[in-house]
């Protein structure tokens, strides 16, 4: 402390700020930044955990470009992102918008929506897997058979398996998004609505011109948060397709599952690191979009 005697107020504030920031900066440097840099290095090597990594340059990335399985998995990951994010946000906003107007049992209903978010992903995935089973086990096929419709293969279909896995993933995160939307709706000053209703503005116009624009920071946060979640989807796919991880013909396999199998089934750590770099760059692009949107706010 004696060394600060000759420092000005501004300089003392900087010293104290960096003193308190030292622990989190050190944490991120050792836990976050170093493994990321290590992954970039390993992506340029050939390593099977038994021998020392051998430098191969960009060979792993050239292998990615010519790997049809990688492109199939990358397509699946993009579909999870492109379908899951807007669909989950629209559902969450619709529920939150109407739930905000409910006064009777509001807290209880809100807790029911939030409950799936607290449920273990593995347990929830196995329950949904049971729903998709054939008659007489599966709930959905039982309902279809009762109504006279043919059974559906769901998880055993190359076209139905991805939506079947995406449904519980959307349902699992719906409660969190509803709670965040409700918080955003409650933060909007009521004076805007009162002035609009005095002027005779319709509810639809209020929604388009007042509610949605003022929810922009909330929407940006949820878009980025949900996008990262769908890009990193793993639990639902792995637990719902344990007999054939990734579904028939890799129809549901996301990039994270491919990385897991490449690293811990094939022990091709260099190739898995290259796939990790691709995932990192995708996540980085989402984060940069967030920063751009916040800057334009």
GIGI-V35471 format. One record per backbone hydrogen bond with DSSP energy under -0.5 kcal/mol. CO is the residue of the C=O (numbers start at 1). NH is the residue of the N-H. E is the energy in kcal/mol with one decimal. If there is no record, write none. Layout:
co: <CO & CO>
nh: <NH & NH>
e: <E & E>
This chain:
co: <1 & 2 & 4 & 8 & 9 & 10 & 11 & 12 & 13 & 14 & 15 & 16 & 17 & 18 & 20 & 21 & 22 & 23 & 24 & 25 & 26 & 27 & 28 & 28 & 29 & 32 & 33 & 34 & 35 & 36 & 37 & 38 & 39 & 41 & 42 & 44 & 44 & 45 & 46 & 47 & 47 & 53 & 54 & 56 & 58 & 59 & 60 & 61 & 62 & 64 & 66 & 67 & 68 & 69 & 70 & 71 & 72 & 73 & 74 & 75 & 76 & 77 & 78 & 79 & 79 & 80 & 81 & 83 & 84 & 85 & 86 & 87 & 88 & 89 & 90 & 91 & 92 & 93 & 94 & 95 & 96 & 98 & 99 & 103 & 103 & 105 & 106 & 107 & 108 & 109 & 110 & 111 & 112 & 114 & 114 & 115 & 115 & 116 & 120 & 121 & 122 & 123 & 124 & 125 & 126 & 127 & 128 & 130 & 131 & 131 & 133 & 134 & 134 & 138 & 139 & 140 & 141 & 142 & 143 & 144 & 145 & 153 & 154 & 155 & 157 & 160 & 161 & 162 & 163 & 164 & 165 & 166 & 167 & 168 & 169 & 170 & 171 & 173 & 174 & 175 & 176 & 177 & 178 & 179 & 180 & 181 & 182 & 183 & 184 & 185 & 189 & 189 & 190 & 191 & 192 & 193 & 194 & 195 & 196 & 197 & 202 & 203 & 204 & 205 & 206 & 206 & 207 & 210 & 211 & 213 & 215 & 216 & 217 & 218 & 219 & 220 & 221 & 222 & 223 & 224 & 225 & 226 & 227 & 228 & 230 & 234 & 235 & 236 & 237 & 239 & 242 & 244 & 246 & 246 & 247 & 248 & 254 & 255 & 256 & 257 & 258 & 259 & 260 & 261 & 261 & 262 & 267 & 268 & 269 & 270 & 271 & 272 & 273 & 274 & 275 & 276 & 277 & 278 & 279 & 280 & 281 & 282 & 283 & 284 & 285 & 286 & 287 & 288 & 289 & 290 & 291 & 292 & 294>
nh: <4 & 5 & 7 & 12 & 13 & 14 & 15 & 16 & 17 & 18 & 19 & 20 & 21 & 22 & 24 & 25 & 26 & 27 & 28 & 29 & 30 & 31 & 32 & 33 & 34 & 36 & 37 & 38 & 39 & 40 & 41 & 42 & 43 & 44 & 45 & 56 & 57 & 47 & 54 & 269 & 270 & 55 & 46 & 59 & 62 & 63 & 64 & 65 & 66 & 67 & 68 & 71 & 72 & 73 & 74 & 75 & 76 & 77 & 78 & 79 & 80 & 81 & 82 & 83 & 84 & 84 & 85 & 87 & 88 & 89 & 90 & 91 & 92 & 93 & 94 & 95 & 96 & 97 & 98 & 99 & 100 & 101 & 102 & 105 & 106 & 109 & 110 & 111 & 112 & 113 & 114 & 115 & 116 & 117 & 118 & 118 & 119 & 119 & 124 & 125 & 126 & 127 & 128 & 129 & 130 & 131 & 132 & 133 & 140 & 141 & 141 & 137 & 138 & 142 & 143 & 144 & 145 & 146 & 147 & 149 & 148 & 156 & 157 & 248 & 161 & 164 & 165 & 166 & 167 & 168 & 169 & 170 & 171 & 172 & 173 & 174 & 175 & 177 & 178 & 179 & 180 & 181 & 182 & 183 & 184 & 185 & 186 & 187 & 188 & 188 & 192 & 193 & 194 & 195 & 196 & 197 & 198 & 199 & 201 & 200 & 206 & 207 & 208 & 209 & 210 & 211 & 212 & 214 & 215 & 216 & 219 & 220 & 221 & 222 & 223 & 224 & 225 & 226 & 227 & 228 & 229 & 230 & 231 & 232 & 233 & 238 & 239 & 240 & 241 & 242 & 245 & 247 & 252 & 253 & 250 & 251 & 258 & 259 & 260 & 261 & 262 & 263 & 264 & 265 & 266 & 268 & 269 & 272 & 273 & 274 & 275 & 276 & 277 & 278 & 279 & 280 & 281 & 282 & 283 & 284 & 285 & 286 & 287 & 288 & 289 & 290 & 291 & 292 & 293 & 294 & 295 & 296 & 297>
e: <-1.6 & -1.5 & -1.3 & -2.3 & -2.1 & -1.8 & -2.2 & -2.6 & -2.3 & -2.4 & -1.8 & -2.2 & -1.8 & -0.9 & -0.5 & -2.4 & -2.6 & -2.5 & -2.6 & -2.2 & -2.0 & -3.0 & -1.4 & -3.3 & -1.6 & -1.6 & -2.6 & -2.6 & -2.2 & -1.8 & -1.9 & -2.9 & -1.7 & -1.7 & -1.9 & -3.3 & -1.2 & -0.5 & -1.9 & -1.7 & -0.9 & -0.5 & -2.4 & -1.2 & -2.2 & -2.1 & -1.6 & -1.9 & -1.0 & -1.5 & -0.7 & -1.7 & -2.0 & -2.6 & -3.0 & -2.2 & -2.2 & -2.4 & -2.2 & -2.3 & -2.5 & -2.0 & -3.5 & -2.6 & -0.6 & -1.7 & -1.6 & -1.6 & -2.4 & -2.1 & -2.4 & -2.2 & -2.5 & -2.7 & -2.4 & -2.4 & -2.7 & -2.9 & -1.7 & -2.8 & -2.1 & -0.9 & -1.2 & -0.5 & -1.0 & -2.4 & -2.4 & -2.0 & -1.9 & -1.8 & -1.6 & -1.5 & -0.6 & -0.9 & -0.8 & -1.2 & -0.7 & -0.7 & -2.5 & -2.3 & -2.0 & -1.7 & -2.3 & -2.1 & -1.8 & -1.7 & -1.4 & -1.2 & -1.7 & -0.6 & -0.5 & -1.6 & -2.4 & -1.7 & -2.2 & -2.3 & -2.6 & -2.2 & -1.9 & -3.0 & -0.9 & -2.1 & -1.7 & -0.5 & -1.3 & -1.9 & -2.0 & -2.4 & -2.0 & -0.7 & -1.1 & -2.5 & -2.4 & -2.3 & -1.3 & -0.8 & -0.6 & -1.7 & -2.4 & -2.2 & -2.1 & -2.5 & -2.6 & -2.2 & -2.2 & -2.6 & -2.5 & -1.1 & -0.5 & -0.9 & -1.1 & -0.6 & -2.5 & -2.4 & -1.9 & -2.5 & -1.9 & -1.5 & -2.5 & -1.1 & -2.3 & -2.2 & -2.2 & -3.1 & -2.1 & -2.3 & -2.4 & -2.0 & -1.2 & -1.2 & -2.8 & -2.7 & -2.1 & -2.4 & -2.6 & -2.2 & -2.8 & -2.8 & -2.3 & -2.4 & -1.8 & -2.5 & -2.1 & -1.4 & -0.9 & -2.9 & -2.4 & -1.9 & -1.2 & -0.6 & -0.6 & -2.5 & -2.8 & -1.2 & -1.5 & -1.3 & -1.8 & -2.3 & -2.2 & -2.5 & -2.6 & -2.3 & -2.7 & -1.8 & -2.0 & -2.5 & -1.1 & -2.2 & -2.3 & -1.8 & -1.9 & -2.0 & -2.2 & -1.7 & -2.0 & -2.8 & -2.6 & -1.9 & -2.5 & -2.6 & -2.1 & -1.7 & -2.1 & -2.5 & -2.1 & -1.9 & -2.3 & -2.3 & -2.5 & -2.5 & -2.1 & -1.8 & -0.7>
